[in-house]
Amino acid sequence: MAGMMTISEQVYNTLYEGIVSGDIKAGQKLTLKSIQDSLGVSSSPIREALTRLSEAGLIIYQPNVGMTVLDITYEDAVEIFSLAEEFDVIALRFAFNSENRNEMLIDLNHVQKKAAEALEKNDLEKWMHYSDEFHNVIFKYCNNSRLFDAAEKNRMQLSILSHKYQQSDENNYEIHEEHNEILRALESGNLKMAEKCMRCHLQSSAKKSLSLLRHKQ
């Protein structure tokens, strides 16, 4: 049936969500047997899922150790957010200059409306989905597959960091307003202001993340 996920995709999504949420701990060793026992599936789709997670940089293979979940250090986070800032600004510029700019603005408004509803209902899972979707829409309309591919691994690692500071209502309302500022600048046709707002947004997110990592050390 169209739209049904393969077993490998189901395993991948389960492991991905576990890593991002922290239910699967940073540095934790992953073995075929432990995953088989947990999920009740054969080894082949697990291997496929682990390969995808390794390519995404969310798990690390070490000889004589095996697969372990990525443990992001303070220095790693600095690099991740620095790259995210540049990738997102470039994607924003390409999307702004595309012939589908109006469609992008419609989609961004829809995302912000849904995000506001999730905040109002205190639905954290939906809020995080629409917070990520705001950036996803921009990358969708940048119409540059090479940029998308180059940014994808970094964006997936960033999702581990963002999940932690998005446990705070105060942070989430602040992020939502930063997204609104980016959107207002785009709607007014002011690309330079939109780029400035995007940089400020990601720098603010970096501070939130680095503060948590600093306390962890």
C-alpha positions as CSV (number, residue, x, y, z in Angstrom):
1,M,0.0,0.0,0.0
2,A,1.3,3.4,-1.0
3,G,2.6,5.4,2.0
4,M,3.4,2.4,4.2
5,M,6.9,2.4,5.7
6,T,9.2,-0.5,5.3
7,I,10.4,-2.3,8.4
8,S,13.8,-0.7,7.9
9,E,12.2,2.7,7.9
10,Q,10.3,1.9,11.0
11,V,13.4,0.8,12.8
12,Y,15.3,3.9,11.6
13,N,12.5,6.2,12.8
14,T,12.3,4.5,16.2
15,L,16.1,4.7,16.7
16,Y,16.3,8.3,15.4
17,E,13.5,9.5,17.7
18,G,15.1,7.6,20.6
19,I,18.5,9.3,20.0
20,V,17.0,12.8,19.5
21,S,14.9,12.5,22.6
22,G,17.7,11.1,24.7
23,D,15.8,7.9,25.5
24,I,18.8,6.2,23.8
25,K,21.7,7.8,25.7
26,A,24.7,9.6,24.1
27,G,27.6,7.2,24.1
28,Q,25.4,4.1,24.4
29,K,26.5,1.0,22.6
30,L,24.1,-0.3,20.0
31,T,24.1,-4.0,19.1
32,L,22.0,-6.0,16.7
33,K,20.9,-8.3,19.5
34,S,19.8,-5.5,21.8
35,I,17.8,-3.9,19.1
36,Q,16.4,-7.2,18.0
37,D,15.3,-8.0,21.5
38,S,13.8,-4.5,21.9
39,L,12.0,-4.2,18.5
40,G,11.4,-7.9,17.6
41,V,12.6,-7.6,14.0
42,S,15.3,-9.4,12.0
43,S,18.9,-8.3,11.6
44,S,18.6,-7.1,8.0
45,P,16.4,-4.0,8.5
46,I,18.3,-3.2,11.6
47,R,21.6,-3.1,9.7
48,E,20.0,-0.9,7.0
49,A,18.8,1.5,9.7
50,L,22.1,1.6,11.5
51,T,23.9,2.3,8.2
52,R,21.6,5.3,7.6
53,L,22.1,6.6,11.1
54,S,25.9,6.2,10.7
55,E,25.8,8.1,7.4
56,A,23.8,10.9,9.2
57,G,26.5,11.0,11.9
58,L,24.1,10.1,14.7
59,I,26.0,6.9,15.5
60,I,29.7,6.2,15.4
61,Y,31.5,3.0,14.4
62,Q,34.7,2.2,16.2
63,P,36.8,-0.9,15.6
64,N,36.7,-3.4,18.5
65,V,33.9,-1.3,20.1
66,G,31.1,-1.4,17.5
67,M,28.3,1.2,17.1
68,T,27.8,3.9,19.8
69,V,25.4,6.9,19.8
70,L,27.0,10.2,19.0
71,D,28.0,12.2,22.1
72,I,28.1,15.8,21.2
73,T,30.7,17.9,23.0
74,Y,30.7,21.6,23.6
75,E,33.2,22.1,20.8
76,D,31.0,19.9,18.5
77,A,28.0,22.1,19.2
78,V,29.9,25.3,18.4
79,E,30.8,23.8,15.0
80,I,27.2,22.5,14.4
81,F,25.6,25.9,15.1
82,S,28.2,27.8,13.1
83,L,27.5,25.7,10.1
84,A,23.7,25.8,10.6
85,E,23.9,29.6,10.6
86,E,25.6,29.7,7.2
87,F,23.5,26.9,5.6
88,D,20.2,28.5,6.7
89,V,21.1,32.0,5.5
90,I,22.2,30.6,2.1
91,A,19.0,28.6,1.9
92,L,16.9,31.6,2.9
93,R,18.6,33.7,0.2
94,F,18.0,31.1,-2.5
95,A,14.4,30.6,-1.4
96,F,13.7,34.4,-1.3
97,N,15.0,34.8,-4.9
98,S,13.1,31.8,-6.3
99,E,10.0,32.1,-8.4
100,N,8.1,30.2,-5.7
101,R,8.6,32.8,-3.0
102,N,4.9,33.5,-2.5
103,E,4.2,29.8,-2.0
104,M,7.0,29.6,0.6
105,L,5.4,32.5,2.5
106,I,2.0,30.8,2.5
107,D,3.6,27.6,3.8
108,L,5.6,29.5,6.5
109,N,2.5,31.3,7.6
110,H,0.7,27.9,7.9
111,V,3.6,26.5,9.9
112,Q,3.6,29.4,12.3
113,K,-0.1,29.2,12.8
114,K,0.1,25.5,13.7
115,A,3.2,26.2,15.9
116,A,1.2,28.9,17.8
117,E,-1.7,26.5,18.3
118,A,0.7,23.8,19.7
119,L,2.2,26.3,22.1
120,E,-1.2,27.4,23.3
121,K,-2.2,23.8,23.9
122,N,1.2,23.0,25.5
123,D,1.7,20.2,23.0
124,L,5.5,19.9,23.0
125,E,5.8,17.2,20.4
126,K,3.7,19.1,17.8
127,W,5.5,22.4,18.7
128,M,9.0,20.8,18.1
129,H,7.7,19.4,14.8
130,Y,6.5,22.8,13.5
131,S,9.6,24.5,14.9
132,D,11.7,22.2,12.7
133,E,9.3,22.5,9.9
134,F,9.9,26.3,9.7
135,H,13.5,25.6,8.6
136,N,12.4,22.6,6.5
137,V,10.1,24.8,4.4
138,I,13.0,27.3,3.6
139,F,15.2,24.4,2.5
140,K,12.4,23.0,0.4
141,Y,12.0,26.2,-1.5
142,C,15.7,27.0,-1.9
143,N,15.6,24.6,-4.9
144,N,19.2,23.5,-4.5
145,S,19.6,19.8,-3.9
146,R,23.3,20.1,-3.2
147,L,22.8,22.6,-0.5
148,F,20.1,20.4,1.0
149,D,22.4,17.4,1.0
150,A,25.3,19.3,2.4
151,A,23.2,20.7,5.3
152,E,21.3,17.5,6.1
153,K,23.8,15.8,8.3
154,N,24.5,18.9,10.3
155,R,20.7,19.6,10.7
156,M,20.1,16.1,12.0
157,Q,22.9,16.5,14.6
158,L,21.5,19.9,15.5
159,S,18.1,18.2,16.2
160,I,19.7,16.4,19.2
161,L,20.8,19.7,20.7
162,S,17.5,21.6,20.0
163,H,15.4,18.9,21.6
164,K,17.1,19.6,24.9
165,Y,16.6,23.4,25.1
166,Q,13.1,23.1,23.7
167,Q,11.9,21.5,26.9
168,S,11.5,25.1,28.3
169,D,8.3,27.0,27.6
170,E,10.2,30.3,27.8
171,N,12.7,29.1,25.2
172,N,9.9,27.9,22.9
173,Y,8.0,31.2,23.0
174,E,11.2,33.0,22.2
175,I,12.0,30.7,19.3
176,H,8.5,31.2,18.0
177,E,8.8,35.0,18.0
178,E,12.2,34.7,16.3
179,H,10.6,32.7,13.5
180,N,7.9,35.4,13.3
181,E,10.5,38.1,12.9
182,I,12.1,36.2,10.0
183,L,8.7,35.7,8.4
184,R,7.8,39.4,8.8
185,A,11.1,40.4,7.1
186,L,10.5,38.0,4.2
187,E,6.9,39.3,3.8
188,S,8.1,42.9,3.7
189,G,10.6,42.0,0.9
190,N,13.6,42.8,3.1
191,L,16.1,40.0,2.5
192,K,19.0,41.6,4.5
193,M,16.7,41.9,7.5
194,A,15.5,38.4,7.1
195,E,19.1,37.1,6.9
196,K,20.0,39.2,10.0
197,C,17.0,37.8,11.9
198,M,18.0,34.2,10.9
199,R,21.6,34.7,12.2
200,C,20.3,36.2,15.4
201,H,17.9,33.3,15.8
202,L,20.5,30.6,15.4
203,Q,23.0,32.5,17.6
204,S,20.4,32.7,20.3
205,S,19.7,28.9,19.9
206,A,23.4,28.2,20.1
207,K,23.6,30.1,23.4
208,K,20.7,28.1,24.8
209,S,22.4,24.8,23.8
210,L,25.9,25.8,24.8
211,S,24.6,26.9,28.2
212,L,23.2,23.4,28.8
213,L,26.4,21.7,27.7
214,R,28.5,24.0,29.9
215,H,26.5,22.9,32.9
216,K,26.9,19.3,31.9
217,Q,30.7,19.5,32.0
